[in-house]
C-alpha cells in the first residue's frame, strides 16, 4: 500500500507549459547528433533539462508544508451575494507560486473573479506565498439553488521556483453552505428600522394610542392620566405637566401558509413565484417576531411538506429557515382541504393566517373559499394572491399579427376568470391582497402592520 501511495504522489507532478516549450526548443539539437560532438551536445542538453526539472520538483513544498483555510458563510440567500475567503500558509523556506482551485458548491454561482477558462473552470486565482508566510484570496458568489451543500476539497497547484514542474495538493477544507430564501430584504428592513427610514421602502409605521410599553409621543397631562406616565423633564421645560403616550402592545400569533403547488412554479424575474413567497414570508416573520408575535409556518402542495409550530424570536426565524431549505414547488395541485385539516389538528389558537397562493378561475377557488370561510370562525385569514406579471403583459394589445392577437385574447380571458375568482372570495368575506411578486413583501408587511394596529385579533 505504501508503494502505491508513493506512486500516486509521483503522478501528482506534471510539466508546465514553460517546460514543454523548453523541451520543444531543445529538440532541434538532436538533428545534429549524427556526429560524436553533436551527440554529446544533445545528450548534455537533455541531461540539463532533466536535472532542471528534477531540481524544480524537489523545490516544491509537500502537503505537510502547506495549509489552506477556507471560510464560508453558514448560509446565503437565494440571489444574495456572499464571499468565500482562503488563507494559504507556508512553512517552506522558499517562495511558492500557486493556483487555487475550488468548485465551491452546486447551489451557488461565482461572480468575482470570473470563472476560469473552460479547461480550468474551478480556478479561483493565483497567489504568491512568501517563504514561511501566508497569502489571501477572496471569491464572491451568489445563491442560485436552495439546499444545503457540503463543500468539496481545495486543490493547490504549486509550481517550482523555475516554473518547470507543478504539483497538485488537495486539502479537505470541510464546511457546509446552505442556500436559503433571500435574506437581503430582512437585512434591508432591519437597517431602515434602525435608521427610522422605513417610509423610504414604502412601509407605513402605524401607531395606536393606548397603555402599552412602547413610547409613542408626548401630550399635555389631563385629569385621569396615570401619574407614573408624567415626563418630568418635559414638564419642567414647558412649565406644565406633560404625559407620555404608549402604543398598544398585543402579542398575537401569525401563521404563514405557503402553496407549493403547480401555480407557484411559474417564473417571475426568472425565479419561481414560490421563491418570492418564501422571501416575503421570511421578511414578514422577522417583522412579526420583532413586534413580539409568535410566528409559525405551514407549506403544502398535495400533502403538507413542512410545519413549524408558532414560536417567538430568533428561534422561530431559525426554525422556519431550516424548514424552507429543502422545499421546492411541484407540479401537483394544492390540497387546501388537507392543509386546513392539518392546521385544525395541530394549531387551534386564534391567529392571523397569511396564505401565499394564486387562483386561476372560480372553480379552482371553491375549495380555498370554503376552507378560508370555515377557518374565519376561529382565525383571521388573509389570502395573498400572487399576480402573473408575464400573463398581464401578454394581455396588453400589441402588434404582431393574428398570433399576437390570439395570445392577448387568451391571456385577457384568463385574467378575467382570475379576477372573478378573487371577487368571489372578497364577497365571501375573505380578505385578499392581490399583488405582484415584485412588490409583494412591502404590501404584505403593510397589511400585517395595519391588522396589528387595529388589534383585529
MIBA-554918 format. One record per residue (C-alpha): chain; x, y, z; residue in three letters. Coordinates in Angstrom, 1 decimal, decimal comma, always signed. Layout:
MIBA-554918
{'A' {X Y Z} 'ALA'}
...
end
This chain:
MIBA-554918
{'A' {+0,0 +0,0 +0,0} 'UNK'}
{'A' {+2,9 +2,4 +0,8} 'UNK'}
{'A' {+4,3 +1,7 -2,6} 'UNK'}
{'A' {+1,0 +2,6 -4,3} 'UNK'}
{'A' {+0,8 +5,8 -2,2} 'UNK'}
{'A' {+4,3 +6,8 -3,4} 'UNK'}
{'A' {+3,3 +6,1 -7,0} 'UNK'}
{'A' {+0,1 +8,2 -6,7} 'UNK'}
{'A' {+2,2 +11,0 -5,2} 'UNK'}
{'A' {+4,6 +10,8 -8,1} 'UNK'}
{'A' {+1,8 +11,2 -10,6} 'UNK'}
{'A' {+0,8 +14,5 -8,9} 'UNK'}
{'A' {+3,8 +16,1 -10,6} 'UNK'}
{'A' {+3,3 +17,4 -14,1} 'UNK'}
{'A' {+5,4 +19,6 -16,5} 'UNK'}
{'A' {+4,3 +23,2 -17,0} 'UNK'}
{'A' {+3,8 +24,8 -20,4} 'UNK'}
{'A' {+7,2 +26,5 -20,0} 'UNK'}
{'A' {+8,9 +23,1 -19,5} 'UNK'}
{'A' {+7,2 +21,8 -22,6} 'UNK'}
{'A' {+8,4 +24,8 -24,7} 'UNK'}
{'A' {+12,0 +24,3 -23,5} 'UNK'}
{'A' {+11,9 +20,6 -24,4} 'UNK'}
{'A' {+10,5 +21,5 -27,8} 'UNK'}
{'A' {+13,1 +24,2 -28,3} 'UNK'}
{'A' {+15,9 +21,7 -27,5} 'UNK'}
{'A' {+14,6 +19,1 -29,9} 'UNK'}
{'A' {+16,4 +20,5 -33,0} 'UNK'}
{'A' {+19,7 +19,9 -31,2} 'UNK'}
{'A' {+19,2 +16,2 -31,9} 'UNK'}
{'A' {+19,2 +16,9 -35,6} 'UNK'}
{'A' {+23,0 +17,3 -35,4} 'UNK'}
{'A' {+23,6 +14,3 -33,2} 'UNK'}
{'A' {+24,9 +12,2 -36,2} 'UNK'}
{'A' {+28,5 +13,1 -35,2} 'UNK'}
{'A' {+30,2 +12,4 -31,9} 'UNK'}
{'A' {+30,3 +16,1 -30,9} 'UNK'}
{'A' {+26,6 +16,6 -31,9} 'UNK'}
{'A' {+25,6 +13,6 -29,9} 'UNK'}
{'A' {+27,5 +14,9 -26,8} 'UNK'}
{'A' {+25,8 +18,3 -27,1} 'UNK'}
{'A' {+22,3 +16,8 -27,5} 'UNK'}
{'A' {+22,9 +14,4 -24,6} 'UNK'}
{'A' {+24,2 +17,2 -22,4} 'UNK'}
{'A' {+21,2 +19,4 -23,2} 'UNK'}
{'A' {+18,8 +16,6 -22,4} 'UNK'}
{'A' {+20,5 +15,8 -19,1} 'UNK'}
{'A' {+20,5 +19,5 -18,1} 'UNK'}
{'A' {+16,8 +19,7 -18,9} 'UNK'}
{'A' {+16,1 +16,6 -16,8} 'UNK'}
{'A' {+18,2 +17,9 -13,9} 'UNK'}
{'A' {+16,5 +21,3 -14,0} 'UNK'}
{'A' {+13,1 +19,6 -13,9} 'UNK'}
{'A' {+14,1 +17,3 -11,1} 'UNK'}
{'A' {+15,6 +20,3 -9,1} 'UNK'}
{'A' {+12,4 +22,3 -9,7} 'UNK'}
{'A' {+10,3 +19,4 -8,5} 'UNK'}
{'A' {+12,3 +18,9 -5,3} 'UNK'}
{'A' {+11,9 +22,6 -4,5} 'UNK'}
{'A' {+8,1 +22,3 -4,5} 'UNK'}
{'A' {+6,7 +22,1 -0,9} 'UNK'}
{'A' {+4,7 +19,0 +0,0} 'UNK'}
{'A' {+1,4 +18,7 +1,8} 'UNK'}
{'A' {+2,9 +18,9 +5,4} 'UNK'}
{'A' {+4,5 +22,3 +4,5} 'UNK'}
{'A' {+1,3 +24,0 +3,2} 'UNK'}
{'A' {-2,1 +24,6 +4,8} 'UNK'}
{'A' {-5,3 +26,1 +3,4} 'UNK'}
{'A' {-8,1 +27,5 +5,5} 'UNK'}
{'A' {-11,4 +28,2 +3,7} 'UNK'}
{'A' {-14,0 +30,4 +5,4} 'UNK'}
{'A' {-17,6 +30,1 +4,1} 'UNK'}
{'A' {-20,7 +31,8 +5,5} 'UNK'}
{'A' {-23,2 +29,5 +7,2} 'UNK'}
{'A' {-25,8 +30,5 +4,6} 'UNK'}
{'A' {-26,5 +32,7 +1,7} 'UNK'}
{'A' {-29,9 +33,9 +0,4} 'UNK'}
{'A' {-31,2 +32,9 -3,0} 'UNK'}
{'A' {-29,9 +35,7 -5,3} 'UNK'}
{'A' {-28,0 +37,3 -2,5} 'UNK'}
{'A' {-24,2 +38,0 -2,6} 'UNK'}
{'A' {-21,7 +36,4 -0,3} 'UNK'}
{'A' {-17,9 +35,6 -0,3} 'UNK'}
{'A' {-15,6 +32,7 +0,4} 'UNK'}
{'A' {-12,1 +33,5 +1,8} 'UNK'}
{'A' {-9,0 +31,5 +1,5} 'UNK'}
{'A' {-5,8 +31,8 +3,6} 'UNK'}
{'A' {-2,8 +29,8 +2,3} 'UNK'}
{'A' {+0,0 +29,4 +4,8} 'UNK'}
{'A' {+3,5 +28,0 +4,1} 'UNK'}
{'A' {+6,2 +26,6 +6,3} 'UNK'}
{'A' {+8,5 +26,1 +3,3} 'UNK'}
{'A' {+11,8 +28,0 +3,3} 'UNK'}
{'A' {+11,3 +29,0 -0,4} 'UNK'}
{'A' {+8,7 +31,2 -2,1} 'UNK'}
{'A' {+5,7 +29,3 -3,5} 'UNK'}
{'A' {+3,8 +30,3 -6,7} 'UNK'}
{'A' {+0,5 +28,5 -6,9} 'UNK'}
{'A' {-3,1 +28,5 -8,3} 'UNK'}
{'A' {-6,0 +27,8 -6,0} 'UNK'}
{'A' {-8,9 +25,6 -7,4} 'UNK'}
{'A' {-12,2 +25,1 -5,7} 'UNK'}
{'A' {-15,6 +24,0 -7,2} 'UNK'}
{'A' {-17,4 +25,7 -4,3} 'UNK'}
{'A' {-20,9 +24,1 -4,1} 'UNK'}
{'A' {-23,5 +23,3 -6,8} 'UNK'}
{'A' {-26,1 +25,8 -5,4} 'UNK'}
{'A' {-24,0 +28,9 -6,0} 'UNK'}
{'A' {-22,6 +30,8 -8,9} 'UNK'}
{'A' {-19,3 +32,6 -8,8} 'UNK'}
{'A' {-19,4 +36,3 -9,7} 'UNK'}
{'A' {-16,0 +37,6 -9,0} 'UNK'}
{'A' {-13,4 +36,8 -10,1} 'UNK'}
{'A' {-14,9 +35,4 -13,2} 'UNK'}
{'A' {-14,9 +31,7 -13,8} 'UNK'}
{'A' {-11,7 +30,3 -15,2} 'UNK'}
{'A' {-11,2 +29,0 -18,8} 'UNK'}
{'A' {-13,1 +26,0 -20,0} 'UNK'}
{'A' {-10,3 +23,7 -19,2} 'UNK'}
{'A' {-9,9 +25,0 -15,6} 'UNK'}
{'A' {-13,4 +26,2 -14,6} 'UNK'}
{'A' {-12,6 +25,8 -10,9} 'UNK'}
{'A' {-9,7 +28,2 -10,8} 'UNK'}
{'A' {-10,2 +30,7 -8,0} 'UNK'}
{'A' {-7,0 +32,7 -8,6} 'UNK'}
{'A' {-3,2 +32,8 -8,4} 'UNK'}
{'A' {-1,2 +33,6 -5,3} 'UNK'}
{'A' {+2,4 +34,1 -4,3} 'UNK'}
{'A' {+3,2 +32,8 -0,8} 'UNK'}
{'A' {+6,4 +34,2 +0,7} 'UNK'}
{'A' {+8,8 +31,8 +2,4} 'UNK'}
{'A' {+7,2 +30,8 +5,7} 'UNK'}
{'A' {+4,5 +33,4 +5,1} 'UNK'}
{'A' {+0,8 +33,5 +4,0} 'UNK'}
{'A' {-1,4 +34,8 +1,2} 'UNK'}
{'A' {-5,2 +35,5 +1,0} 'UNK'}
{'A' {-7,8 +35,2 -1,8} 'UNK'}
{'A' {-11,5 +36,0 -1,9} 'UNK'}
{'A' {-14,1 +34,9 -4,3} 'UNK'}
{'A' {-17,6 +36,4 -4,5} 'UNK'}
{'A' {-20,7 +34,3 -5,3} 'UNK'}
{'A' {-24,5 +34,4 -5,3} 'UNK'}
{'A' {-27,0 +31,8 -4,2} 'UNK'}
{'A' {-28,7 +30,1 -7,2} 'UNK'}
{'A' {-30,4 +27,0 -5,9} 'UNK'}
{'A' {-31,8 +26,4 -2,4} 'UNK'}
{'A' {-30,5 +23,5 -0,5} 'UNK'}
{'A' {-27,7 +22,5 +2,0} 'UNK'}
{'A' {-24,4 +21,5 +0,3} 'UNK'}
{'A' {-21,2 +20,1 +1,6} 'UNK'}
{'A' {-18,2 +22,0 +0,2} 'UNK'}
{'A' {-15,6 +19,9 -1,7} 'UNK'}
{'A' {-11,8 +19,9 -1,4} 'UNK'}
{'A' {-9,5 +22,8 -2,2} 'UNK'}
{'A' {-6,7 +22,0 -4,6} 'UNK'}
{'A' {-3,4 +23,9 -4,8} 'UNK'}
{'A' {-1,4 +23,6 -8,0} 'UNK'}
{'A' {+2,1 +24,7 -6,8} 'UNK'}
{'A' {+4,9 +25,5 -9,3} 'UNK'}
{'A' {+8,6 +25,2 -8,7} 'UNK'}
{'A' {+10,9 +28,2 -8,5} 'UNK'}
{'A' {+11,9 +27,7 -12,1} 'UNK'}
{'A' {+8,3 +27,3 -13,3} 'UNK'}
{'A' {+9,1 +24,0 -15,0} 'UNK'}
{'A' {+7,2 +21,5 -12,8} 'UNK'}
{'A' {+4,0 +21,8 -10,9} 'UNK'}
{'A' {+2,4 +19,6 -8,2} 'UNK'}
{'A' {-1,3 +19,3 -7,2} 'UNK'}
{'A' {-2,1 +19,1 -3,5} 'UNK'}
{'A' {-5,7 +18,6 -2,3} 'UNK'}
{'A' {-7,0 +19,6 +1,1} 'UNK'}
{'A' {-10,3 +18,7 +2,7} 'UNK'}
{'A' {-11,2 +22,2 +3,9} 'UNK'}
{'A' {-14,6 +20,9 +5,1} 'UNK'}
{'A' {-17,6 +23,1 +5,7} 'UNK'}
{'A' {-21,2 +23,3 +4,5} 'UNK'}
{'A' {-23,2 +26,1 +2,9} 'UNK'}
{'A' {-27,0 +26,4 +3,0} 'UNK'}
{'A' {-28,7 +28,4 +0,2} 'UNK'}
{'A' {-31,9 +29,7 +1,9} 'UNK'}
{'A' {-34,7 +32,1 +0,9} 'UNK'}
{'A' {-33,4 +35,6 +0,2} 'UNK'}
{'A' {-32,5 +37,4 +3,4} 'UNK'}
{'A' {-31,5 +40,7 +1,7} 'UNK'}
{'A' {-34,9 +42,1 +2,4} 'UNK'}
{'A' {-34,6 +41,2 +6,1} 'UNK'}
{'A' {-31,3 +43,0 +6,4} 'UNK'}
{'A' {-32,5 +46,0 +4,5} 'UNK'}
{'A' {-35,7 +46,5 +6,6} 'UNK'}
{'A' {-33,7 +46,0 +9,8} 'UNK'}
{'A' {-31,2 +48,7 +8,7} 'UNK'}
{'A' {-34,0 +51,1 +7,7} 'UNK'}
{'A' {-35,8 +50,4 +11,0} 'UNK'}
{'A' {-32,6 +51,3 +12,9} 'UNK'}
{'A' {-32,3 +54,5 +10,8} 'UNK'}
{'A' {-36,1 +55,2 +11,2} 'UNK'}
{'A' {-36,4 +55,3 +7,4} 'UNK'}
{'A' {-38,9 +52,5 +6,8} 'UNK'}
{'A' {-41,0 +55,0 +4,8} 'UNK'}
{'A' {-38,3 +55,0 +2,2} 'UNK'}
{'A' {-39,1 +51,4 +1,5} 'UNK'}
{'A' {-42,8 +52,1 +1,3} 'UNK'}
{'A' {-43,6 +50,7 +4,8} 'UNK'}
{'A' {-46,1 +52,7 +6,8} 'UNK'}
{'A' {-45,4 +52,9 +10,5} 'UNK'}
{'A' {-48,8 +52,7 +12,2} 'UNK'}
{'A' {-49,3 +53,5 +15,9} 'UNK'}
{'A' {-52,3 +53,3 +18,1} 'UNK'}
{'A' {-52,7 +55,1 +21,4} 'UNK'}
{'A' {-53,1 +53,1 +24,5} 'UNK'}
{'A' {-51,4 +51,7 +27,6} 'UNK'}
{'A' {-48,7 +49,5 +26,1} 'UNK'}
{'A' {-45,0 +49,7 +26,8} 'UNK'}
{'A' {-43,7 +51,3 +23,6} 'UNK'}
{'A' {-43,3 +55,1 +23,7} 'UNK'}
{'A' {-45,5 +56,9 +21,1} 'UNK'}
{'A' {-45,4 +60,7 +21,8} 'UNK'}
{'A' {-45,8 +63,4 +24,4} 'UNK'}
{'A' {-49,0 +65,3 +25,2} 'UNK'}
{'A' {-50,4 +67,7 +27,8} 'UNK'}
{'A' {-51,5 +65,9 +31,0} 'UNK'}
{'A' {-55,2 +65,6 +31,6} 'UNK'}
{'A' {-57,1 +64,6 +34,7} 'UNK'}
{'A' {-57,3 +60,8 +35,0} 'UNK'}
{'A' {-53,9 +60,1 +33,4} 'UNK'}
{'A' {-51,6 +57,7 +35,2} 'UNK'}
{'A' {-49,1 +59,9 +37,2} 'UNK'}
{'A' {-46,4 +57,4 +36,5} 'UNK'}
{'A' {-46,6 +58,5 +32,8} 'UNK'}
{'A' {-45,7 +62,1 +33,6} 'UNK'}
{'A' {-42,5 +63,2 +31,9} 'UNK'}
{'A' {-41,0 +65,5 +34,5} 'UNK'}
{'A' {-38,2 +66,8 +32,3} 'UNK'}
{'A' {-40,6 +67,8 +29,5} 'UNK'}
{'A' {-42,9 +69,2 +32,1} 'UNK'}
{'A' {-40,1 +71,4 +33,5} 'UNK'}
{'A' {-39,2 +72,7 +30,0} 'UNK'}
{'A' {-42,8 +73,6 +29,1} 'UNK'}
{'A' {-43,9 +74,8 +32,5} 'UNK'}
{'A' {-46,9 +72,5 +32,6} 'UNK'}
{'A' {-47,5 +68,8 +33,2} 'UNK'}
{'A' {-46,6 +66,6 +30,2} 'UNK'}
{'A' {-47,7 +63,0 +29,9} 'UNK'}
{'A' {-46,2 +60,2 +27,8} 'UNK'}
{'A' {-48,3 +58,1 +25,5} 'UNK'}
{'A' {-47,6 +54,5 +24,6} 'UNK'}
{'A' {-48,5 +52,2 +21,7} 'UNK'}
{'A' {-50,7 +49,2 +22,4} 'UNK'}
{'A' {-48,7 +46,0 +22,6} 'UNK'}
{'A' {-50,7 +42,9 +21,9} 'UNK'}
{'A' {-48,8 +39,7 +21,3} 'UNK'}
{'A' {-50,6 +37,7 +18,6} 'UNK'}
{'A' {-49,9 +34,6 +16,5} 'UNK'}
{'A' {-49,1 +34,8 +12,8} 'UNK'}
{'A' {-49,2 +31,5 +10,9} 'UNK'}
{'A' {-47,8 +31,7 +7,4} 'UNK'}
{'A' {-49,2 +29,2 +4,9} 'UNK'}
{'A' {-47,4 +28,8 +1,5} 'UNK'}
{'A' {-48,8 +27,0 -1,5} 'UNK'}
{'A' {-46,1 +24,9 -3,2} 'UNK'}
{'A' {-48,3 +23,6 -5,9} 'UNK'}
{'A' {-48,4 +24,0 -9,7} 'UNK'}
{'A' {-49,3 +27,7 -10,0} 'UNK'}
{'A' {-46,3 +28,6 -7,8} 'UNK'}
{'A' {-43,8 +27,1 -10,2} 'UNK'}
{'A' {-44,4 +29,9 -12,8} 'UNK'}
{'A' {-41,5 +32,3 -13,1} 'UNK'}
{'A' {-41,3 +35,9 -12,1} 'UNK'}
{'A' {-38,0 +37,7 -12,9} 'UNK'}
{'A' {-36,5 +34,3 -13,8} 'UNK'}
{'A' {-37,4 +32,9 -10,3} 'UNK'}
{'A' {-40,4 +30,7 -9,4} 'UNK'}
{'A' {-43,1 +32,6 -7,6} 'UNK'}
{'A' {-42,7 +30,1 -4,8} 'UNK'}
{'A' {-39,2 +31,6 -4,1} 'UNK'}
{'A' {-40,8 +35,1 -3,9} 'UNK'}
{'A' {-43,3 +33,8 -1,4} 'UNK'}
{'A' {-40,6 +32,3 +0,7} 'UNK'}
{'A' {-38,6 +35,6 +0,7} 'UNK'}
{'A' {-41,7 +37,6 +1,6} 'UNK'}
{'A' {-42,6 +35,1 +4,3} 'UNK'}
{'A' {-39,1 +35,4 +5,8} 'UNK'}
{'A' {-39,3 +39,2 +6,0} 'UNK'}
{'A' {-42,8 +39,1 +7,4} 'UNK'}
{'A' {-41,7 +36,6 +10,1} 'UNK'}
{'A' {-38,8 +38,9 +11,0} 'UNK'}
{'A' {-41,1 +41,9 +11,4} 'UNK'}
{'A' {-43,6 +39,9 +13,4} 'UNK'}
{'A' {-41,1 +38,4 +15,8} 'UNK'}
{'A' {-39,6 +41,8 +16,4} 'UNK'}
{'A' {-43,1 +43,0 +17,2} 'UNK'}
{'A' {-43,4 +40,3 +19,9} 'UNK'}
{'A' {-45,6 +37,9 +18,0} 'UNK'}
{'A' {-45,5 +34,2 +17,7} 'UNK'}
{'A' {-44,8 +33,0 +14,1} 'UNK'}
{'A' {-45,3 +29,6 +12,5} 'UNK'}
{'A' {-45,1 +28,1 +9,0} 'UNK'}
{'A' {-47,1 +25,5 +7,0} 'UNK'}
{'A' {-46,0 +24,6 +3,4} 'UNK'}
{'A' {-48,1 +22,3 +1,3} 'UNK'}
{'A' {-48,9 +21,0 -2,2} 'UNK'}
{'A' {-51,0 +17,8 -2,4} 'UNK'}
{'A' {-49,6 +17,0 +1,1} 'UNK'}
{'A' {-48,2 +19,0 +3,9} 'UNK'}
{'A' {-44,4 +19,5 +3,2} 'UNK'}
{'A' {-43,4 +21,3 +6,4} 'UNK'}
{'A' {-45,0 +22,5 +9,6} 'UNK'}
{'A' {-43,2 +24,7 +12,1} 'UNK'}
{'A' {-45,2 +25,4 +15,3} 'UNK'}
{'A' {-45,5 +29,1 +16,2} 'UNK'}
{'A' {-42,7 +30,4 +18,4} 'UNK'}
{'A' {-41,1 +33,7 +19,3} 'UNK'}
{'A' {-37,9 +35,5 +18,5} 'UNK'}
{'A' {-34,8 +34,2 +16,8} 'UNK'}
{'A' {-35,7 +30,6 +17,4} 'UNK'}
{'A' {-38,8 +31,0 +15,3} 'UNK'}
{'A' {-36,8 +32,5 +12,4} 'UNK'}
{'A' {-34,1 +29,8 +12,6} 'UNK'}
{'A' {-36,7 +27,0 +12,6} 'UNK'}
{'A' {-38,5 +28,5 +9,6} 'UNK'}
{'A' {-35,3 +28,9 +7,6} 'UNK'}
{'A' {-34,2 +25,4 +8,3} 'UNK'}
{'A' {-37,6 +24,0 +7,2} 'UNK'}
{'A' {-37,5 +26,1 +4,0} 'UNK'}
{'A' {-34,1 +24,9 +2,8} 'UNK'}
{'A' {-35,2 +21,5 +1,1} 'UNK'}
{'A' {-38,6 +22,8 -0,2} 'UNK'}
{'A' {-39,4 +23,0 -3,9} 'UNK'}
{'A' {-42,6 +23,9 -5,7} 'UNK'}
{'A' {-44,1 +21,0 -7,5} 'UNK'}
{'A' {-46,4 +20,5 -10,5} 'UNK'}
{'A' {-49,2 +19,0 -8,4} 'UNK'}
{'A' {-52,5 +20,7 -7,5} 'UNK'}
{'A' {-52,6 +22,1 -4,0} 'UNK'}
{'A' {-54,8 +20,3 -1,5} 'UNK'}
{'A' {-56,3 +23,2 +0,5} 'UNK'}
{'A' {-58,6 +20,8 +2,4} 'UNK'}
{'A' {-55,6 +18,7 +3,7} 'UNK'}
{'A' {-53,7 +21,9 +4,7} 'UNK'}
{'A' {-56,5 +23,3 +6,7} 'UNK'}
{'A' {-57,2 +19,9 +8,3} 'UNK'}
{'A' {-53,6 +19,8 +9,4} 'UNK'}
{'A' {-53,9 +23,3 +10,7} 'UNK'}
{'A' {-57,1 +22,5 +12,7} 'UNK'}
{'A' {-55,4 +19,4 +14,2} 'UNK'}
{'A' {-52,1 +21,0 +15,1} 'UNK'}
{'A' {-52,9 +24,6 +15,9} 'UNK'}
{'A' {-56,1 +25,8 +17,5} 'UNK'}
{'A' {-55,2 +29,2 +18,9} 'UNK'}
{'A' {-56,7 +32,2 +17,1} 'UNK'}
{'A' {-54,2 +33,5 +14,7} 'UNK'}
{'A' {-53,6 +35,7 +11,6} 'UNK'}
{'A' {-53,4 +33,2 +8,7} 'UNK'}
{'A' {-51,3 +34,6 +5,8} 'UNK'}
{'A' {-51,8 +32,3 +2,8} 'UNK'}
{'A' {-49,5 +32,8 -0,2} 'UNK'}
{'A' {-51,1 +31,2 -3,2} 'UNK'}
{'A' {-52,9 +32,0 -6,5} 'UNK'}
{'A' {-56,1 +31,1 -8,2} 'UNK'}
{'A' {-56,9 +30,9 -11,9} 'UNK'}
{'A' {-60,7 +30,5 -12,1} 'UNK'}
{'A' {-63,8 +30,4 -9,8} 'UNK'}
{'A' {-63,9 +26,6 -9,8} 'UNK'}
{'A' {-60,3 +26,3 -8,6} 'UNK'}
{'A' {-61,0 +28,8 -5,8} 'UNK'}
{'A' {-64,1 +27,0 -4,4} 'UNK'}
{'A' {-62,1 +24,8 -2,0} 'UNK'}
{'A' {-60,0 +27,8 -1,0} 'UNK'}
{'A' {-63,1 +29,9 -0,3} 'UNK'}
{'A' {-64,8 +27,1 +1,6} 'UNK'}
{'A' {-61,9 +26,5 +3,9} 'UNK'}
{'A' {-60,9 +30,1 +4,5} 'UNK'}
{'A' {-64,5 +30,9 +5,4} 'UNK'}
{'A' {-64,6 +28,0 +7,8} 'UNK'}
{'A' {-61,3 +29,0 +9,4} 'UNK'}
{'A' {-62,6 +32,6 +9,8} 'UNK'}
{'A' {-64,7 +31,3 +12,7} 'UNK'}
{'A' {-61,5 +30,8 +14,7} 'UNK'}
{'A' {-58,8 +32,7 +12,8} 'UNK'}
{'A' {-58,3 +35,9 +10,7} 'UNK'}
{'A' {-57,4 +34,7 +7,2} 'UNK'}
{'A' {-55,5 +36,9 +4,7} 'UNK'}
{'A' {-55,0 +35,5 +1,1} 'UNK'}
{'A' {-52,0 +36,9 -0,7} 'UNK'}
{'A' {-52,8 +36,2 -4,4} 'UNK'}
{'A' {-49,6 +36,4 -6,5} 'UNK'}
{'A' {-50,1 +38,0 -9,8} 'UNK'}
{'A' {-48,6 +36,6 -13,0} 'UNK'}
{'A' {-46,8 +39,6 -14,4} 'UNK'}
{'A' {-45,9 +37,9 -17,7} 'UNK'}
{'A' {-49,6 +37,0 -18,3} 'UNK'}
{'A' {-50,6 +40,6 -17,6} 'UNK'}
{'A' {-48,1 +41,9 -20,1} 'UNK'}
{'A' {-49,3 +39,4 -22,7} 'UNK'}
{'A' {-52,9 +40,6 -22,2} 'UNK'}
{'A' {-51,9 +44,1 -23,4} 'UNK'}
{'A' {-52,8 +44,7 -27,1} 'UNK'}
{'A' {-49,7 +44,7 -29,3} 'UNK'}
{'A' {-48,7 +44,4 -32,9} 'UNK'}
{'A' {-47,6 +41,0 -34,2} 'UNK'}
{'A' {-50,3 +39,6 -36,4} 'UNK'}
{'A' {-53,1 +37,1 -35,6} 'UNK'}
{'A' {-50,9 +35,0 -33,3} 'UNK'}
{'A' {-50,3 +38,0 -31,0} 'UNK'}
{'A' {-54,0 +39,0 -31,0} 'UNK'}
{'A' {-54,9 +35,4 -30,1} 'UNK'}
{'A' {-52,4 +35,3 -27,3} 'UNK'}
{'A' {-53,6 +38,6 -25,9} 'UNK'}
{'A' {-57,2 +37,5 -26,0} 'UNK'}
{'A' {-56,4 +34,2 -24,3} 'UNK'}
{'A' {-54,4 +36,0 -21,6} 'UNK'}
{'A' {-57,2 +38,5 -21,0} 'UNK'}
{'A' {-59,7 +35,7 -20,6} 'UNK'}
{'A' {-57,6 +34,0 -18,0} 'UNK'}
{'A' {-57,1 +37,3 -16,1} 'UNK'}
{'A' {-60,9 +37,9 -16,2} 'UNK'}
{'A' {-61,5 +34,5 -14,7} 'UNK'}
{'A' {-58,9 +35,1 -12,1} 'UNK'}
{'A' {-60,5 +38,5 -11,2} 'UNK'}
{'A' {-63,9 +36,8 -10,9} 'UNK'}
{'A' {-62,4 +34,2 -8,5} 'UNK'}
{'A' {-60,9 +36,9 -6,3} 'UNK'}
{'A' {-64,1 +39,0 -6,4} 'UNK'}
{'A' {-66,0 +35,9 -5,2} 'UNK'}
{'A' {-63,6 +35,4 -2,4} 'UNK'}
{'A' {-64,0 +39,0 -1,3} 'UNK'}
{'A' {-67,8 +38,8 -1,5} 'UNK'}
{'A' {-67,5 +35,7 +0,8} 'UNK'}
{'A' {-65,7 +37,9 +3,4} 'UNK'}
{'A' {-62,2 +36,7 +2,7} 'UNK'}
{'A' {-59,5 +39,4 +2,9} 'UNK'}
{'A' {-57,5 +39,3 -0,3} 'UNK'}
{'A' {-54,2 +41,0 -1,2} 'UNK'}
{'A' {-53,8 +40,9 -5,0} 'UNK'}
{'A' {-50,2 +41,9 -5,7} 'UNK'}
{'A' {-47,2 +41,4 -8,0} 'UNK'}
{'A' {-44,4 +39,2 -6,6} 'UNK'}
{'A' {-42,0 +42,2 -7,2} 'UNK'}
{'A' {-43,7 +44,4 -4,6} 'UNK'}
{'A' {-45,3 +41,7 -2,5} 'UNK'}
{'A' {-43,0 +42,0 +0,5} 'UNK'}
{'A' {-43,8 +45,6 +1,3} 'UNK'}
{'A' {-47,6 +45,1 +0,6} 'UNK'}
{'A' {-47,7 +42,1 +3,0} 'UNK'}
{'A' {-45,8 +43,9 +5,8} 'UNK'}
{'A' {-48,0 +46,9 +5,5} 'UNK'}
{'A' {-51,2 +44,8 +5,7} 'UNK'}
{'A' {-49,8 +43,0 +8,7} 'UNK'}
{'A' {-49,0 +46,3 +10,4} 'UNK'}
{'A' {-52,5 +47,6 +9,7} 'UNK'}
{'A' {-54,1 +44,5 +11,1} 'UNK'}
{'A' {-51,9 +44,7 +14,2} 'UNK'}
{'A' {-52,7 +48,4 +14,7} 'UNK'}
{'A' {-56,4 +47,7 +14,5} 'UNK'}
{'A' {-56,0 +44,9 +17,1} 'UNK'}
{'A' {-58,2 +42,8 +14,9} 'UNK'}
{'A' {-57,1 +39,6 +16,6} 'UNK'}
end
